[in-house]
């Protein structure tokens, strides 16, 4: 069957700027990090978190994540770098710009870096994870473009119109076959769709305590299991499944278990906001109880006793101008139902 179309692979993935090599793989990683921080920062501030916190945490997450991702790759594919028949030298294991990052190691060690930074700043790790989840998914999708430039992460032969052209002789290619399933593209689209779903679900159900991040993990591993099954490059297998598929299964089950077990969690999630006239000292959002409606017209006396203010016939009277004039001593209710002293 003649091909109607195909996706050509880039002729090169490295450009030399004088003596400095500019690698597409590294650029995609950097771009993904920038986008993830930007999305996470916007979501964090929208939740009431301290401005700049996500950017500061990224300083910890990025180096930890790169080391973790590289370690996972080298450990699971050690035969590439070590042994008498290894195609690469042991020193090449340090050349991260040439490709080879394991997402599991990157998330695990990157998460450790963020946890350490959150502890140092007194910020809730679970709140950060929920805010960052959609951005991480987008960053992973952008990072897959690096695999495209490196002509890696492709599936079996196909004559579909979107078949990916791969140079002959690469690991996993079949003699006489020119096009393969673009597994990198499937994962890219899956990641972007997952990010959109996370945003919508987060808005609809207001998930907290790391439950939105658990959904991200479950959603990613679900897609990764399917996409990993399409790949034809050499990999360790156990009972007919690739190692990354087994990893996906284990992490998927763990994520679903956490999502279920954390459904009744309660308490504050400090957001790192210092005490000001506009919010609580611990930076946590002030949400009214779900079963008690907030009356925007309710008045609170100088004592701030909301129970007294809500009692019929209360003698507490305000001694300040009407709400909205910027005067102190009053509690104003925002559009989303949060009360903050002004």
C-alpha angles and dihedrals in degrees: 000000000000118000116253091197142332141196112253118219118233114268090225140011099195130066123186118226096192105297092344118092114217109205122200091212092058092044091054091051092049092047091049092052092049093050092046092051092047093051093043093049092052092048092046093052091045088057091052099260126150112279114251094019096117091048090052092048091051088064086067098035099052101056092039090048095049092050092046093047093050093046092053091050095048094045095049094040099033092139089071092065107022133052136050093282098041112134091217135046121254089245089060088071086078095053097095093167091068091067135262119119125155111218092209093058092043093054094042098049093033088054090051090054091050091047091054091048092047091052091051092050099039093242126144109256092204092053091051091049092053092048093048099044100091092044092051090054091051091047091053090052092051091047090058088067086070088061088053092057090046092049093235137120097053131143136224127309117294139170094205115132091252095052113144119236111229126186113250118258099036117131109278097020121129120224110256094015118113106177133051139178108284095232090170089060093048090054092045091055091043091053094050092048090048091052090053092049091049092054092049095045092046091053094044099047104020092225115200141174094052096304094122089052088050089055090051091053092047092047094047095048091048091057093039092056091057096042093045088057090060095056120104101186115113115279141156112271132199119192091343097310127104117248092248090054091055089047089052092052094051095046092044091055091046092050094050091047092052092047090055099041093048094053093102098041116129140172137082125318105202112223098194097252115146120227112281137151089265102058150001121298096243094053095237119142115256107227122177115238110273093238097048115074118220116236109210090201094055113121125214123202127227090274090065091225102155092184090059091046092054094049117100113247095017115166093213106119128185117243095195136076123278120291117279097039093098095246121145129241095056135099115225122197117224126217093263094052100259119136121213130176113243 
